[in-house]
Amino acid sequence: MRVVITGAGKGLALELLRLHSFNGDTVYALAHSMTDELKRLSEQNTDIHVYLMDIKDEKAIVNAFSDISDASLDTVYNVAGIWCSDQSVGIQDTDMSKVRDMLSVNAIAPLCVMKHSKRLLKRGGIMLNVSSDFGSISEYERGDNYGYCMSKAALNMAGKIFMNETKDSDIRVYCYHPGWMRTQMGGEAAVKSSESISPKESASALFELLYKNNSNISGMFFDYLNKKREW
Ligand SMILES: NC(=O)c1ccc[n+]([C@@H]2O[C@H](COP(=O)([O-])OP(=O)(O)OC[C@H]3O[C@@H](n4cnc5c(N)ncnc54)[C@H](OP(=O)(O)O)[C@@H]3O)[C@@H](O)[C@H]2O)c1
C-alpha cells in the first residue's frame, strides 16, 4: 500500500507509520519536526519518505504531494492536531487566538490535505480523519473547550461533505475517535488513568478495522472499539 500520514513524528500517527512500515508499505510522512524515532525508522526503511512542514502551510502540502504519481494512494490519514490544555474553560476565559489556532490545525489543515490528495486517491481508497468524541455535538455535555470541540465538529462536517462529493469515485471517508491516549496530547492525566489507552492500541485497532475487517466498521464516525459515534 501507499499511504500519507500527517503528524507523523509522534503519538498515534507514529504508531500508524510503524504498522504500515512493518506491513511493507510506502509511507509519505508529513511531520512537524524530525523526532528521534521518526529519524531512526526512516533511516532503516527507504520506503518512508519524510516531509517536514507546518501542516497549515498549503504550499508545503502541495510540494510533498508532487512526489506522488497519480491516483496511487490507498489511504490518507489526517492525524496532526493540537489541544490547548489551558482552554478547558468557559467562554469568558476562552482565548480567541487559541481558538483560531485549533481551527487552523485541526479543521482547515486537514481540509487542505483532502483538497490536494483527492486526485491521488485510488478507487476504493480511504480518507481517514482523526476526530474526537469532543467533536460530537449531540454527545458533548460540558461547558468548556470551545475551540477544540468546534474544530473537531468542523472536521467531521468536512469529512461528510467530502464523502458526498466523492461517492461516485468509490472513496471511503471516515471520522475516527482514537480514544483517550497516553500521548503528548493526552497529557499526564492519561498516563495516570486506567481509562486511557496507548497510541499503539488505538493504531492497531484502526489498522485491523480498515484493512482486515472493513465490512464491520460500525459507521462513518466510529471509535477504537468500533462503536458508532453520534454526530
Ligand atoms: N490524545 C488523545 O487522548 C486524543 C483523543 C481524541 C482525539 N485525539 C486526536 O488524535 C490525533 C493524534 O493525537 P495524539 O494524541 O497522537 O497527539 P500528539 O502526540 O500530540 O501528536 C500530534 C502530532 O501532530 C503534530 N502537529 C501539531 N501541530 C502541527 C502543525 N502545525 N504542523 C504539523 N504537525 C503538527 C505534532 O507535531 P509537534 O508535536 O512537533 O508539533 C504531533 O506529531 C489528534 O488529531 C488529536 O486531536 C487525541
PDBQT file of the ligand as one rigid body, heavy atoms in Angstrom, charges set to zero:
ROOT
HETATM    1  N1  LIG A 301      -4.585  12.005  22.759  1.00  0.00    +0.000 N 
HETATM    2  C1  LIG A 301      -5.887  11.880  22.916  1.00  0.00    +0.000 C 
HETATM    3  O1  LIG A 301      -6.351  11.500  24.006  1.00  0.00    +0.000 OA
HETATM    4  C2  LIG A 301      -6.837  12.174  21.786  1.00  0.00    +0.000 A 
HETATM    5  C3  LIG A 301      -8.221  11.998  21.987  1.00  0.00    +0.000 A 
HETATM    6  C4  LIG A 301      -9.087  12.266  20.923  1.00  0.00    +0.000 A 
HETATM    7  C5  LIG A 301      -8.590  12.663  19.708  1.00  0.00    +0.000 A 
HETATM    8  N2  LIG A 301      -7.237  12.826  19.538  1.00  0.00    +0.000 N 
HETATM    9  C6  LIG A 301      -6.760  13.245  18.212  1.00  0.00    +0.000 C 
HETATM   10  O2  LIG A 301      -5.849  12.278  17.761  1.00  0.00    +0.000 OA
HETATM   11  C7  LIG A 301      -4.850  12.898  16.916  1.00  0.00    +0.000 C 
HETATM   12  C8  LIG A 301      -3.464  12.468  17.362  1.00  0.00    +0.000 C 
HETATM   13  O3  LIG A 301      -3.303  12.858  18.696  1.00  0.00    +0.000 OA
HETATM   14  P1  LIG A 301      -2.032  12.399  19.562  1.00  0.00    +0.000 P 
HETATM   15  O4  LIG A 301      -2.557  12.141  20.917  1.00  0.00    +0.000 OA
HETATM   16  O5  LIG A 301      -1.236  11.385  18.837  1.00  0.00    +0.000 OA
HETATM   17  O6  LIG A 301      -1.258  13.796  19.635  1.00  0.00    +0.000 OA
HETATM   18  P2  LIG A 301       0.283  14.152  19.805  1.00  0.00    +0.000 P 
HETATM   19  O7  LIG A 301       1.043  13.002  20.386  1.00  0.00    +0.000 OA
HETATM   20  O8  LIG A 301       0.303  15.470  20.492  1.00  0.00    +0.000 OA
HETATM   21  O9  LIG A 301       0.745  14.297  18.291  1.00  0.00    +0.000 OA
HETATM   22  C9  LIG A 301       0.182  15.295  17.471  1.00  0.00    +0.000 C 
HETATM   23  C10 LIG A 301       1.015  15.392  16.226  1.00  0.00    +0.000 C 
HETATM   24  O10 LIG A 301       0.518  16.475  15.425  1.00  0.00    +0.000 OA
HETATM   25  C11 LIG A 301       1.620  17.285  15.050  1.00  0.00    +0.000 C 
HETATM   26  N3  LIG A 301       1.252  18.662  14.788  1.00  0.00    +0.000 N 
HETATM   27  C12 LIG A 301       0.652  19.543  15.622  1.00  0.00    +0.000 A 
HETATM   28  N4  LIG A 301       0.591  20.752  15.047  1.00  0.00    +0.000 NA
HETATM   29  C13 LIG A 301       1.169  20.626  13.829  1.00  0.00    +0.000 A 
HETATM   30  C14 LIG A 301       1.404  21.527  12.770  1.00  0.00    +0.000 A 
HETATM   31  N5  LIG A 301       1.054  22.821  12.830  1.00  0.00    +0.000 N 
HETATM   32  N6  LIG A 301       2.019  21.063  11.665  1.00  0.00    +0.000 NA
HETATM   33  C15 LIG A 301       2.392  19.757  11.566  1.00  0.00    +0.000 A 
HETATM   34  N7  LIG A 301       2.183  18.863  12.542  1.00  0.00    +0.000 NA
HETATM   35  C16 LIG A 301       1.583  19.290  13.660  1.00  0.00    +0.000 A 
HETATM   36  C17 LIG A 301       2.556  17.204  16.241  1.00  0.00    +0.000 C 
HETATM   37  O11 LIG A 301       3.853  17.666  15.930  1.00  0.00    +0.000 OA
HETATM   38  P3  LIG A 301       4.649  18.590  17.025  1.00  0.00    +0.000 P 
HETATM   39  O12 LIG A 301       4.411  17.985  18.372  1.00  0.00    +0.000 OA
HETATM   40  O13 LIG A 301       6.065  18.517  16.571  1.00  0.00    +0.000 OA
HETATM   41  O14 LIG A 301       4.027  19.945  16.918  1.00  0.00    +0.000 OA
HETATM   42  C18 LIG A 301       2.486  15.721  16.542  1.00  0.00    +0.000 C 
HETATM   43  O15 LIG A 301       3.336  14.997  15.690  1.00  0.00    +0.000 OA
HETATM   44  C19 LIG A 301      -5.117  14.403  17.007  1.00  0.00    +0.000 C 
HETATM   45  O16 LIG A 301      -5.810  14.830  15.866  1.00  0.00    +0.000 OA
HETATM   46  C20 LIG A 301      -5.992  14.537  18.239  1.00  0.00    +0.000 C 
HETATM   47  O17 LIG A 301      -6.813  15.673  18.187  1.00  0.00    +0.000 OA
HETATM   48  C21 LIG A 301      -6.353  12.577  20.542  1.00  0.00    +0.000 A 
ENDROOT
TORSDOF 0
